[in-house]
Each structure stands twice: as structure tokens, then as C-alpha cells.
Amino acid sequence: MMLTAILWISFAFSLISLIAGIMNQSWKLALLSFFLLLPLGYSLTGAENVLRFLSALPAVPFILAGIFYFQSGKSSLKEKGK
């Protein structure tokens, strides 16, 4: 029961941080969303039905964090070129 509550709270905070990250194009908030979705993704890997495919859900904020990071101009690749 407690684990379910923790997973739902983590999922809710993940959605909030993902929406804020997309609106602000913040790679830090998108990465926070990734880490908050990891417990839910891990718990869904044991499912023996279609829900098993939702275990890949944490990949979405992780990819967005990478995109926002490289667009922000703070990447080391852009700084080396200056």
C-alpha cells in the first residue's frame, strides 16, 4: 500500500516537473522528471501484459533533457568551438 502511494506521488511530481521543464526548456527539470519516473518504470518491468511497455516511459524525459541540454548552449561541445 505504501509503495503504491510512493509510486503515485513520484509519478505526479514527475509530470509536474516534465511540464515545467518543457515550458521552460529546462534540461534540469526534464532530468528530474526522468529520475522521478525510474521507480515506476522499474516496477512495470515485471508486468506480464501490455503495461510492460510503459517501463520505457522514463526514456521520454531523458531524451528531452538531452535535447534541451544541447540547445541551451551549455554543452561542452559548443564551448570548445568558441
JOHU-V147367 format. One record per backbone hydrogen bond with DSSP energy under -0.5 kcal/mol. CO is the residue of the C=O (numbers start at 1). NH is the residue of the N-H. E is the energy in kcal/mol with one decimal. If there is no record, write none. Layout:
{{CO/NH/E} {CO/NH/E}}
This chain:
{{1/5/-1.8} {2/6/-2.2} {3/7/-2.3} {4/8/-2.2} {5/9/-2.4} {6/10/-2.5} {7/11/-2.2} {8/12/-2.4} {9/13/-2.5} {10/14/-1.9} {11/15/-2.2} {12/16/-2.1} {13/17/-2.5} {14/18/-2.3} {15/19/-2.5} {16/20/-2.3} {17/21/-2.2} {18/22/-2.4} {19/23/-2.4} {20/24/-2.2} {21/25/-0.9} {21/26/-1.8} {25/27/-0.6} {26/30/-1.6} {27/31/-2.1} {28/32/-2.0} {29/33/-2.1} {30/34/-1.8} {31/35/-2.2} {32/36/-2.1} {33/37/-1.5} {34/38/-1.0} {35/39/-0.5} {37/41/-2.6} {38/42/-2.8} {39/43/-2.2} {40/44/-1.6} {41/45/-0.6} {42/45/-0.8} {43/46/-0.6} {44/47/-1.2} {49/52/-1.7} {50/53/-1.7} {51/54/-1.3} {52/55/-1.4} {53/56/-1.3} {54/57/-1.8} {56/59/-1.7} {57/60/-1.5} {57/61/-0.6} {58/62/-1.3} {59/63/-2.4} {60/64/-2.2} {61/65/-2.4} {62/66/-1.8} {63/67/-2.3} {64/68/-2.9} {65/69/-2.2} {66/70/-2.2} {67/71/-1.6} {68/72/-1.3} {69/74/-0.7} {75/79/-1.5} {76/80/-1.8} {77/81/-0.9} {79/82/-0.8}}
